[in-house]
Amino acid sequence: MKSEVCVISIYVPNLNKAIDFYTNILGFELSKQYNPKLASLVHGELPLILEENDNATYTQDISGVVLGLLTEDIYEKVKFLKEREVNFVIDEPTNCPPGKYISFRDPFGNVLEYLQFENL
């Protein structure tokens, strides 16, 4: 089994403007644009997901950045987390353009995700 990789997801109000900033200013490369509101970028081995969200607001309680962990078996991760009574936001693997994901909170309320990509 491969080791797990972190993925950072950033929710933005304008995907095109975000792609421009992350590629032309920070040196990321556009890896794939899944649809008009979702793209993946890479910088070396660091994957980054940009998702346009009309509700992307940044307050003390809500961040536009989500730490995502890649996994080969999202169903096994759900079972593992449920056995440990983790506080889920989305507890059933849910389809997204790159594959499936679940989201949950750490003990401090930060949202984390496990992602299983279809074509990695």
N, C-alpha and C positions, 0 to 999 in steps of 0.2 A: 504494500500500500504506500502511495506517495505521502510525503509529509504535507501538512496543511499549509496554505498560503493565505496571507491577509490580503483583503481587498478593501480599499477605502472608497466609500460612496459619498458623493457630495451632491446635495439637492440645490439646484440653482433656478432662478426665475427666468433665465434666458440661456438655452443650450448653446446657440451659436456664439454668443459673446463669451461663454465659459470655455468653449473649445478654442476660440481665438486666444484667450488669455493663457490657458494651460499649455497650448502648443507653441505660440509665438513668444511668450514671456518666460514660461517655466521650462520649456524644452521637452515637454511630453510629445509623444507621437500618437496620432489617432489610429487606434487599432481596428475598431469596427463601430459603425453607427447602426444600431439595431432598428431604430425608427426615428422619427423627427424629435423625440423627446428623450432618447437614451443612447449614450455612446460610451465606449470603453477606450481608455488611453493607456499608454505604458511609458515608463521612464526607467530604462534599464530593466530591472525585474519587478519594479513596483507597478502593479495594476491599479487603475483608477477608474471608477464608474462615475459619469456625470449624468444626472437625471433632472430634466426640466420638470418643475413642479410649481404650479400657479400659487400654491400655498407656502412656498419656501420663504419663511420668515425666520429671523434670528433674534431670539430673546434669551433671557437668562435660563428659561426652562426648556427651550427647544434649540437644538443645533442643526445646522444643515449638513453635518458630517456624520457618517455612520461607519463604524468599523465592521467590515465583513470578513468572514473567514471562509475560505474555500474548503469544501469537503467532497469526497467521492461518494458518500452515502448519507444523504440528508435525512432519510428515514431513521437511520441508526442514531443520528444526532438528536432527533426529536425524542426518541425513546430514552436516550441517555439523559437529556435535560429534564424530561418529565419525571424520571426516577429521582432526580435531585430537586424537584419542586421549584424549578426556575420559573420566574414570572414572564410568561409569554405575551407578546404583542400579537403575533401571528403564529399559531401553534401547529398548523397543517402546512406541509410543503405547498407553496403557491407558485403558479406559473408566472414567469417573467420572461422577457425576450431572450436572455442568455441561458435560461434553464428554470431552476426552482429555488425558492428561498423561504426561510422562516426568520422571524425577528423576536427578540426577547430583551429583557432588561438585566443589567448587572445589579448588584446589591445597592447601587447608588442611584439607579434610575436611568443610566445611560443605555441607549438602544444599541444593540449589536445584532448582526445577522450571520446566519450560515447560508452559503450559496453553493449550489451544485450546478456548474455550468454543463451544458449539453456537449459542447465541442471544444474541450480543452486539450 
